[in-house]
Amino acid sequence: MSHWLQECKSAAKTEKSVLLQEAFRQPQNPKQAQSCSGIAEKTLHMQELLPLSWIRTRAIRPVYRAVKLPLSRISWITFADIPYGCILPILYDDLSHAYQDGFVFRGSTSAMAAYFYGRNCSILRTGAEAVLDLQKPHMARKTVVASLIRGEKYGFVEEIDLNDETRQRFGKFLLETIHAGKPQLLHLFRHPPYPGCRLFVFREFSGKWLAAITLSSRGYKELHTELMLRHRDAPGGIMECLVSGIFARLKHDGYREWSLGEVPFMMVDNASRLPLGSLEQLMVAMAPYCRHAYDYESLYRFKNKFAPVWRPVMLCASITFSPLILAELAVSMGFIDLVAYQSIRLLRNRLFPA
């Protein structure tokens, strides 16, 4: 673990050092001066990416949303609105002051986890996130192209302005998705969409929504997928068409990367070659027993279709992780309710087949 953290720190320092050197090198001509100005602006805005579903804002100070874990009594920081000028040392000090009984948060990048680890925090790999570089041809793969050909005949991709009317329609659409009626995971995604979210849908020519994706701002030029929803009657290829349409729009808007979100329990990132810790081994070993409730393997196959870069996703805590804390998190996020519901449903279907 320490070797991997050292690699993360070294890579981050190297990238920032090169940018700073380029930004402040004496320009030799007007074109070079313009280039240096652009690099300086990039350096100014370059900050560590926030955890999943945390957002950057132009507010004065951070705003946190937290859930108190019932037994350990530490606070799970579910969401946070972080000012653009808030760097990791400030964020760490603010969290330590605000949650003196202890805190934990999910969805951290390896670089942020490395910083908190250096401040005597505990970290734990929980899975990997699929990241699309908006300057690379992720949509040119044969499997993706085939899905686009199949899906495009049903409609088109459209960005929807969020207002009272469209929020109401979005709420109705949720009731028509393939997971409607099941217990929902809690405190993992920003729902309902907050005012700064972007909403994209794939709609039939008649106007019916077949799929929807909401996005949040994770950094200066980085976006994160909050909700990825498919109508229960949507034909094949629709989600691929929606992802492709969003990809083209974000590239046009000048964004740098787009995260499709985490696939839990899948250690498929560059750090997966490193040995798992005991609690990480426990999570991976138990995951197959929950697959009937949360099909993470199918989620991985869909996201991997776009040839993303897989990055590790971490839990960070100001206290030492234990099986108790993991169990509390599973209960608080509604995962245990979902597993119980799907298990009872599976048992009923086996005892009383239709």
C-alpha positions in Angstrom: 0.0 0.0 0.0 2.8 2.5 0.9 4.6 1.8 -2.4 1.4 2.5 -4.3 0.8 5.7 -2.4 4.3 6.9 -3.1 3.7 6.3 -6.8 0.6 8.4 -6.7 2.3 11.3 -4.8 5.3 11.2 -7.2 3.1 11.3 -10.4 1.1 14.2 -9.0 4.2 16.2 -8.1 5.8 15.6 -11.5 2.7 16.7 -13.4 2.3 19.9 -11.4 6.1 20.6 -11.5 6.1 20.4 -15.3 3.1 22.7 -15.6 4.5 25.3 -13.3 7.9 25.3 -15.1 6.1 25.7 -18.5 3.7 28.4 -17.1 6.4 30.7 -15.7 9.1 30.2 -18.4 10.1 33.5 -20.0 8.2 33.6 -23.4 10.3 34.3 -26.5 7.5 35.5 -28.8 3.8 36.5 -28.7 2.5 33.0 -29.6 4.6 31.5 -26.9 3.4 34.1 -24.4 -0.2 33.2 -25.3 0.6 29.5 -24.8 2.3 30.2 -21.4 -0.8 32.3 -20.4 -3.0 29.3 -21.1 -0.7 26.9 -19.2 -0.7 29.4 -16.2 -4.5 29.4 -16.3 -4.5 25.6 -16.3 -2.1 25.6 -13.3 -4.2 28.1 -11.5 -7.3 25.9 -11.8 -5.5 22.5 -11.3 -6.7 21.1 -8.0 -7.1 17.5 -6.8 -10.3 15.9 -8.1 -13.0 15.7 -5.4 -14.6 12.5 -4.2 -17.5 11.1 -6.3 -20.6 13.3 -6.0 -18.7 16.1 -4.2 -18.9 19.3 -6.3 -16.9 22.4 -6.8 -18.7 25.7 -6.3 -18.0 29.4 -6.1 -19.2 29.6 -2.5 -17.0 31.1 0.3 -16.6 28.0 2.5 -17.3 24.2 2.3 -20.8 22.9 2.9 -21.1 19.3 4.1 -23.9 16.8 4.3 -23.4 14.0 6.7 -25.0 10.9 8.2 -24.1 9.8 11.7 -23.2 6.1 11.9 -25.2 4.6 14.7 -22.6 2.5 16.6 -19.2 4.0 15.8 -20.7 7.5 16.1 -18.5 8.9 13.3 -20.0 11.0 10.5 -20.2 9.7 7.0 -19.7 12.8 4.7 -22.1 11.8 1.9 -21.9 15.0 -0.2 -20.0 18.3 0.0 -19.9 21.6 -1.9 -16.3 22.7 -2.0 -15.1 26.1 -3.2 -12.7 26.2 -6.1 -10.0 27.7 -4.0 -10.1 25.1 -1.3 -7.0 22.9 -1.5 -6.4 19.6 0.3 -4.7 21.0 3.4 -7.5 23.5 4.0 -10.1 20.7 3.4 -8.4 18.3 5.8 -8.2 20.9 8.5 -11.8 22.0 8.0 -13.1 18.4 8.2 -11.0 17.6 11.3 -12.4 20.7 13.0 -16.0 20.1 11.9 -16.1 16.4 12.8 -14.0 15.9 15.8 -15.7 12.6 16.6 -14.4 11.2 13.4 -15.4 11.2 9.7 -15.4 8.9 6.7 -16.1 9.6 3.0 -16.2 7.4 -0.1 -15.3 7.9 -3.7 -11.9 9.4 -3.1 -9.2 9.5 -5.8 -5.9 7.9 -5.1 -4.1 11.3 -4.9 -6.6 12.6 -2.3 -6.4 9.3 -0.4 -2.6 9.6 -0.4 -2.8 13.0 1.2 -5.2 12.0 3.9 -3.2 8.8 4.5 -0.2 11.1 5.2 -2.3 12.8 7.8 -2.8 9.5 9.7 -6.1 8.7 8.1 -7.1 5.1 7.0 -7.9 4.3 3.4 -9.6 1.3 1.7 -10.0 0.4 -1.9 -13.7 -0.2 -2.8 -13.6 -0.5 -6.6 -12.7 1.5 -9.6 -14.3 4.3 -11.7 -14.4 4.4 -15.5 -13.0 7.7 -16.8 -13.3 8.9 -20.4 -10.7 11.3 -21.8 -12.8 13.6 -24.0 -9.9 14.0 -26.5 -9.7 10.3 -27.2 -11.8 8.2 -29.6 -13.7 6.2 -27.0 -16.8 6.0 -29.2 -14.9 4.6 -32.2 -14.7 1.0 -30.9 -16.6 -1.6 -33.1 -18.9 -2.8 -30.3 -19.9 0.8 -29.5 -20.4 1.7 -33.2 -22.7 -1.3 -33.6 -24.8 -0.3 -30.7 -25.0 3.3 -32.0 -26.3 2.0 -35.4 -28.9 0.0 -33.6 -30.0 2.7 -31.2 -30.0 5.8 -33.4 -33.1 4.8 -35.3 -35.2 5.1 -32.2 -34.6 8.8 -31.4 -32.0 11.4 -30.4 -30.0 12.8 -27.5 -31.1 16.1 -25.9 -30.0 18.2 -22.9 -32.9 19.2 -20.7 -33.1 22.4 -18.7 -33.9 21.7 -15.1 -37.0 23.5 -14.0 -40.1 22.6 -12.0 -41.8 21.0 -15.0 -38.8 18.9 -16.1 -38.0 17.9 -12.5 -41.6 16.6 -12.2 -41.2 14.7 -15.5 -37.9 13.3 -14.3 -39.6 12.0 -11.1 -42.2 10.3 -13.2 -39.5 8.8 -15.5 -37.9 7.2 -12.4 -41.0 5.2 -11.8 -40.7 3.8 -15.3 -37.1 2.6 -15.1 -35.9 -1.0 -14.8 -35.1 -0.6 -11.1 -38.4 1.1 -10.0 -40.1 -0.5 -7.1 -36.9 -1.9 -5.5 -35.3 -0.4 -2.4 -33.0 2.4 -3.7 -29.4 3.0 -2.6 -29.1 6.1 -0.4 -26.6 9.0 -0.1 -24.5 7.8 -3.0 -25.8 9.9 -5.8 -27.2 13.5 -5.9 -30.9 12.9 -6.3 -33.0 14.8 -7.0 -30.7 16.7 -9.3 -29.5 19.9 -7.7 -29.7 23.2 -9.7 -26.1 22.9 -11.1 -26.6 19.4 -12.4 -26.9 18.7 -16.1 -29.6 16.4 -17.4 -29.4 14.5 -20.7 -32.0 12.2 -22.1 -32.5 9.9 -25.1 -35.9 10.6 -26.4 -38.1 9.0 -29.0 -39.2 11.2 -31.9 -42.6 11.1 -30.3 -41.1 12.8 -27.1 -41.0 9.7 -24.8 -37.8 9.5 -22.7 -36.0 6.1 -23.0 -32.9 6.9 -20.9 -31.5 9.7 -18.8 -28.1 10.6 -17.3 -27.4 13.4 -14.8 -23.9 14.9 -14.4 -22.3 17.0 -11.6 -19.2 19.2 -11.7 -16.3 17.5 -10.0 -13.6 19.9 -11.0 -12.7 22.8 -13.3 -13.0 20.7 -16.4 -14.1 17.3 -15.0 -17.7 15.9 -14.8 -19.1 12.9 -12.9 -22.1 10.7 -13.6 -24.7 10.8 -10.9 -27.6 8.8 -12.2 -27.7 6.5 -15.2 -31.3 5.4 -15.9 -32.9 3.3 -18.5 -36.6 2.9 -19.3 -37.9 -0.6 -18.7 -39.1 -0.9 -22.3 -36.0 0.7 -23.9 -34.5 -1.3 -26.8 -30.8 -2.2 -27.1 -28.3 0.4 -28.0 -30.1 3.3 -26.3 -27.6 3.8 -23.4 -24.7 3.7 -25.7 -26.3 6.3 -27.9 -26.9 8.5 -24.9 -23.3 8.2 -23.7 -22.0 9.0 -27.2 -24.2 12.0 -27.5 -23.1 13.4 -24.1 -19.5 12.7 -24.9 -19.7 14.8 -28.1 -21.4 17.6 -26.3 -18.9 17.7 -23.4 -16.0 17.6 -25.8 -17.6 20.6 -27.7 -18.0 22.4 -24.4 -14.3 22.1 -23.6 -14.3 19.6 -20.8 -11.3 17.4 -20.2 -12.7 14.2 -18.8 -16.0 12.5 -17.9 -16.3 9.9 -15.2 -18.9 7.2 -15.8 -18.8 6.5 -12.1 -17.7 3.7 -9.9 -18.0 -0.1 -10.3 -17.7 -1.4 -6.7 -15.9 -4.5 -5.8 -13.9 -4.5 -9.1 -10.2 -4.0 -8.6 -9.5 -3.4 -12.3 -7.4 -0.2 -12.0 -3.6 0.1 -12.3 -3.3 -0.5 -8.6 -5.0 -3.9 -8.9 -1.7 -5.7 -9.2 -1.0 -4.8 -5.6 -2.0 -7.2 -2.8 -5.4 -6.5 -1.2 -5.6 -5.7 2.5 -7.6 -8.0 4.8 -10.8 -5.8 4.7 -10.4 -5.4 0.9 -10.2 -9.2 0.6 -13.3 -9.5 2.8 -15.3 -7.2 0.5 -14.2 -8.9 -2.7 -14.9 -12.3 -1.2 -18.4 -11.3 -0.1 -19.3 -9.5 -3.4 -20.4 -12.6 -5.4 -23.0 -13.4 -2.7 -24.6 -10.0 -3.4 -24.5 -10.1 -7.2 -28.2 -11.1 -7.4 -29.1 -7.8 -5.7 -26.4 -5.5 -7.4 -25.0 -6.8 -10.7 -21.7 -5.0 -10.6 -20.2 -7.3 -13.2 -22.8 -6.3 -15.9 -22.2 -2.6 -14.9 -18.4 -3.2 -15.4 -19.0 -4.8 -18.8 -21.2 -1.9 -20.0 -18.7 0.8 -18.9 -15.7 -1.2 -20.1 -17.2 -1.2 -23.6 -16.0 2.4 -24.0 -12.4 1.5 -23.2 -12.1 3.9 -20.2 -9.2 4.5 -17.9 -9.9 2.6 -14.7 -8.9 4.5 -11.6 -9.1 3.2 -8.0 -11.9 4.5 -5.7 -11.2 4.8 -2.0 -12.8 5.1 1.3 -11.0 7.5 3.7 -11.6 7.8 7.4 -10.0 9.7 10.3 -10.1 6.4 12.4 -9.1 2.9 11.7 -11.4 0.9 9.4 -13.1 -2.1 10.9 -15.8 -4.6 9.8 -18.2 -2.7 12.0 -17.7 0.6 10.0 -18.2 -1.2 6.7 -21.4 -2.8 8.0 -22.7 0.5 9.2 -22.0 2.1 5.8 -23.8 -0.8 4.1 -26.8 -0.3 6.3 -26.8 3.5 6.0 -26.6 3.5 2.2 -29.5 1.0 1.9 -27.4 -1.8 0.5 -28.5 -4.3 3.1 -32.2 -3.5 2.4 -31.6 -4.0 -1.3 -29.9 -7.4 -0.7 -32.6 -8.5 1.7 -35.4 -7.5 -0.8 -33.8 -9.2 -3.7 -32.9 -12.3 -1.7 -36.6 -12.7 -0.5 -37.7 -12.2 -4.1 -35.3 -14.8 -5.4 -36.4 -17.3 -2.8 -40.0 -16.7 -3.5 -39.5 -17.2 -7.2 -37.7 -20.5 -6.6 -40.4 -21.8 -4.2 -43.3 -20.6 -6.2 -42.2 -20.4 -9.9 -44.6 -18.7 -12.2 
